[in-house]
Structures are given as structure tokens and as C-alpha cells.
Amino acid sequence: MAERETDEERSARRKRFLDMFPYFSPDSRYPAPYTQFAGKPGKQVAKNGWSYDALGYRNAVHADARPASETLRVFVVGDSTMVEGHTIADTVPGLLEAALRRTHGPGARVYNFGAISACLNQMTTLITMRLAELQPDVILVVGGATDIFQPWSFDPRPGVPFNHFVTECIAEYLFDPNPSVMEAAEFSYENMQEEIFNRLHNLRTLLQWQSEPWEWEVVRQFELSAKRLARLSRGVDAPIRFILQPSVIRKTDLVGAEQKAASEHFLKYLEQQYGRFERVLRDLAGSPLIRPGFAVRDMGRFFEDEQREIFTDIVHYTVEGREQVAEALAAEVAEVLALEAAADLAV
């Protein structure tokens, strides 16, 4: 049995947790119907110059009814790796659009539906609730890593959005007519922090956080999410590709900042879970759930032999890394379009 935590240890752990409060910022994770959160619509993010469209995504204009001038419409759904870039043009979707325009002309358009910290369930819901009716030609879903590392650091329930425990806590704290906790406490920001911290602690205890059964539950929930996306694809009038995103743990030679991407303990967990996710995708690729128009791709080892510094942390890329990922996605789009054209000829 684990030793009882001392007051000093709990205080230190609480301080580390409070240091993470900026990650719950409503500027980048504003509550959005059904999908949990996106960027705050119309928000200008001063510290990095980002701005969000009317739906809360990083586009110059939001996707709406498709104009005749758009001869190719591609949607990229993902997490912060798709959002990151000094300008829209040097995000992965922005670079992908430039690549596609070189091949397909100015009518090629890529819309970025990356949401910081989004997990695969959120991405699937986004396609269902907002994207399916917007006439995309191709939908690329780039993710997987958030489903591995977010339960480690934030909400420990696998497959649940990273800040869901915070949303639950705030709702109870403000709206529960019969509060059982903090009943007599004066409302304050500090008391709210304490409640949120306690909920996280209790969830981790309940779920046996970081235990072997918990690790396998992370894998099981990812498998359910991937199968859910595969089933959804049958009802979407556009080909969908799910792509397991690259990670620093699959790079053989680490350079510069890559060598300090995370603690040894955390990297060991990532290595193990990536291997398990890879097996899930291999099994899914050969299952009856795969239909024409849907496929899965494992890009986890995409930078395995790269000698340059590519990662700024465990999943985010340098400019060179984003360029290479965009090129790979352009090749994926080309393959999808070729398959669609061949299918049309066969009809």
C-alpha cells in the first residue's frame, strides 16, 4: 500500500497543479456545443498573433456554403499540432494548401479544424455536427497523441476531453442547489481552484491512475474512438483518413530540445502506448469496419531517421517538420483523389 501523503507533499502537488491553470484559458478552449471546446470565435490571441474564425478555428474565413471557385475543398481535423504556426500560411494546413495549389491551381482550399488539446472523440463529433454537410472533398484527421498523454496530465478518464473535470466542477460549484462540498465556504477564485484540484485528485484515485489497468483503458478507449470514426465515415459523403501523428519518441537520434522533451518516466509511458496504438490501427486496417473511402495511416515513425531537430516537444514540430508533414498529407490527398477517380470510372 502506498504511504500516506504528507501535508507538504500535497501542498507541493497542488502548487504544481495550479501552475497548469493557464492551460484552461477560454481564449484557446472556449466552450463549443457538442465538441467541448474550440478557439474563442473572433478572438485575437495577442501573445502569438493567432486569430480564430467565426467557428473558433484558425482560418482567414470560416468554411461555409462552398463557392464554385473552390475546385478542391480539404478539411484538416486535429489538435494543436495543426494550429501551431507563426501565420496561417505556415501551419500544417496552410502549407498543405500551398502544396495542393501547386498541383490543382488556386481553386484548392484547405480549412483548418485543429483545436488545441482535442482528443479523437472530439474530432469525430466535430465531423458529425459541423463538417459533414459542408461539402468537403477529403477529410484528414490527424491525432492520437492527445489520447495518450492528456489522461496522464489532465482529466484521467481516457477518451474524455482534457478539461472535462474542470467543467463538471464549475457546474456543481455554481449551480448545484444542494451542494455537499464547500457548502459554507465563501465563493472565491481560490476556493474554486481547491475544488478543481480535489476533483482531479479523487478521479485519479478512483481510476488507479498510472496503473497497468489504467494504461490499458487508455488503449481501449482509443480503439473505441477509432472504430467510432470508422463507423461514422459510412455516413459522410467524403473520404476520410485517420492519421496517427508523428512523435519524438519514434525518432532515433534526438537533437537539441528533443533531448529534453519530457521526463524519462513519461517518455517510457509514451513509447509503450504508441506501440499499443500502432497495433490497434493495424488490427483496424484489416477489419470489416474499413469501407471504401476510409483508411488509417500510421505516421508515428515518419521522422524516425531524420537527423535534424524536428520536434519542439513530444509532438509539436519546427517549421521544417511542419513542411514535411504537409508534404506527406498532400501525398495522402493525391492518393485519395486518385482512388476516387478510379472508382468513378468503374461505375
N, C-alpha and C positions, 0 to 999 in steps of 0.2 A: 504494500500500500504506500502511495506517495506520502511524503512528510507534509505536515500541516504548514501552510504558507504563513510566514510571519507578517506582521503589520508593515514592516519595512519593505519586504518583497512585494506585497500587494500595492503599497504606495508607489514603488518604482514601476511596477507593471501598469498601474493606472496612468502614471505620467507618460509612459511610452504610448499608451493608447490615445491620450489627449493630444499628443503630438501629431496624430493622424487626422484630427478633426478637419484640417483644411481640405482633405480628400473628399469630404462630404459637401463641398461647395455647390450651391444651387446654380452657379454660373455654368458649370460644365455638366451637372447631373440634375437638371430641372425635372420635377415630376411630369411624366408624359402618360396619357391614357394608354393602358394595356401593356406598354413596353417598359414601364417602371421609370425610365428617365432618358433624356437626351440633353443636348445643349439648350440653354435658355433662348427661346426664339428671339431673334434680333439682337442678342447680346453681343456687345463688343468686349472682348476679353483683353484688358489693357496690357497685362504683363507679357503676353506673347503675340498680340495683334490679331488674334483669331476673331472671327465673327460668325454668327450662326444664321441660317436662313429661317424662313417662317415656320419650318417644322422642327428647328433645333439641330440642323446638320450643317456641315461645313461646305456649303455650296454658295456660289455667287448669286444664284436664284434657285428657288426650290423646284423640285420636279412637279409638274402639273400636267394638264392635258398635253399630249405630245403634239408638237407642231410638225408640219410637213417637212420643215427644214432639217429635222433630226432623222437622218437616214440610218443611224445606228444608235440605240439607246442601251447603255450598260449601267447596271446598278451594282455598286460595291457595298456590301454589308459587313461590318466588322467592329473592332474595338478601337482603342486609342492609337494603335499602330497605323490605322488608316486615317486618323485625324491629324497626326503629327506632321508638321512641316512649317517652314517659316512663312510660306504663302500657300494659297490653294494649289498653285501650279506645281509645287514641289512636295505635295502629299503623294502617297502612292496612287490614289485615284486620279489626281491631277497629272501625274507622269504617265499613267496608263492612257488617259485621254489624248495626250500629245502623241503617244506611240500609235494609237488607233487612227488618229487623224492623218498621220503619215501614210497609212495604208488605205484608209477609207474616205479621206477627204474631210472637209470642215463640217460635214453633217454628223460626224461621230461625236457623241456626247457621253461622258461618264458622270454619274451622280454619286456623291459620297454619302453613304449612310452609316458611317462609323460613329459610334457613341462610346465615350470614354468609360471603360470598365464593363461594357456589355458582355454578358455571357451568351452561350448559344441559344438558350431558351428565349432570351430577349430578341435575338436576331430573327429567330423563327416567327415569333409573334409579330415583329415589325413587318416581315414579308406578308403575313396573313392580313394584318389590319390596315396597312398603309400602302404597300408597294405593288401587290399583285395586280391591281386594277389600273396601274399607271403605264401599261404597255411597254415594259422592258423587253429587249431582245435577248438579253443574257443577265442572269443574277449570279454574282460571285460572292460567296460567304466565306470570309477569312477569319478564322478564330481557333478556339480550342485551348489556347494557353490560359486565358482568363478562367476557364472552367477548372484548371489545375491549381493556379496559385491564389485565386481570390478566397476560396474557402479557408486557406491557410492563414490569411491576414485579416479578413473581414468577416462577413456572415459565414459561419462554419457549415451551414446547411448546403451541401452540394447541389448545384443546379439552381440556386436561389440568387437573385441579384445581390451584389456585394453589400449594399447598404440597406437591405430589407429589414434587418433587425432595428435599424435606426427609425425607419418609417413606422414600424409597429409600435416602438416605444413612445414616439412622439404622439401617435394617435391615442394611445392609452393614457398618457400623461395629461393630455389636453382635454380628451373627450369622454373618458370613462366616467359614467355617472356614479359608480360605486368603486372608487379606487381602493385597492388593498395595500398599495405600497406608496410611501411618501405622502400618506393621506393628510397628515397635519403639517407637512413641510411647506414653507413659503415658496411660491413659484420663483425660480431663478434659473439663469443660464447654467450656473454651477450644479444645481440640483438636477437639471436635465442631463448634463454630462454624466453625473453619477448614475442616474437611472440607465442611460445607454450603456455605460461601461458594465454595470451589473448584469444587464441582459446578455451582453456578449459573453461574459464570464459564465453565466448559467447555461447558455446554449452550448458552449464548448464542453462544459462538464457533462451535460446531458448526452451529447453526441460522442463522447470519448474522443475528443478532438486530437488528431495526430496519431491515433492508434491505428493498428493494421486494419481492423474492420472499417474505420472511418475512411482510410485511404481507398479501400476497395469500393466504398459507397460513392466516392468522388468519381471513380471509373464507371460504376454502374449508372450513375445519373448522366454522365456524358454519353454513354451508349444509348440511353433512352432519348436524350436530346437529339442525337444524330439520326436515330430511327424516326423520331417525330418529324424532323426536317425532310427525310426521305419520303415519308407518307404525304406530307404537305405538298411536295413537289408534283404529285399527281394531279393536283387541282389548280396548278399555276400554269398559265399559258406562256411559259418561257422556260428555257433550260436553266437548271440551277447546278452550280458546282460548290461543294463544300471543300475548303482547303485548310488543312491543319497548318497553322502558321509556323515559320521558322523560329528557332530558339537558340540562344547562345550555348545551351548545354549540348547541342549537337555539332558544335564547331570544334574541330580537332585542336587547332592552335589558337589560343586566346591571346589577344593583343591589347595593350593599353588598358582602357577602362573595362574591357571584357574580363580581365583577370580579377576584378573586384565587383562583379555583377551582383553577387549575393553571398550569403554565408555558406560554408561547406555543407552544413546540415540541410539547408534549404535546397541547395543545388542537388544533393543526393535525392531528396524527395522529388524534385522536378525530373531528374533523369529517370527515376523509376516510373513515374506517372506518364511521362511521354512515351516510354516503351509500351505501357499498357494501353494508352490511347491509340498508338500505332496498330496494335493487334485488333482493337475494336474496329478500326477503319478497314483493315484487311478483311476481317470477317464480314463487315457490312458490304464491302465491294462485291463479294461473291454471294450475297443473299438475295432472295426473291424480292426484297424491297427496292432493289435498284431497277428503275424503269428507264426507257429511252429518254434522254434529256436530263437525267440526274446522274451525277457521279461524284466520287470523293477522291481527293488528291492529298497525299502526304508530302508537304514541303518542309517538314521538320528538319531534315538534313540538307536543305537547299544550300546552306553556306558551310557545309561540313569541311570542304577542302580550301576554303577561302583564306588567304594569307593576310589580307588587310584587316584593319579594325572595322567591323561592320555593325556591331551592337553597342548601344549606349547603356543598356541594362540587359535584363534577361530576354526581352522580346522587341524592344524598340531599335530602329536602325539609324545609322548615319545616312547622309544624303546618298552616298554610293550604294548603301544597302537598299534604300527605297527605290533607287533606279533599277536595281537588279530584280527586285520583287515585281515592279511594274512591268518589266520586260517579260517575266515569267507569266504574269497574268494576261498580257497581250497575246502570248502564245496560246494560253488556255482559251481565250476568246476566239482566236483564229480556228482552233480545233473544234470548238463548239459550233461555230458558223459553218464550217466545212461539213460536219456531221448533219446539221440541219438541212443544208443544201442537198446533200446526198439523199436524205430521207424524202425531201420534196420531189426529187427526180424519180424516186422509186414508186411514188404514188401513182 
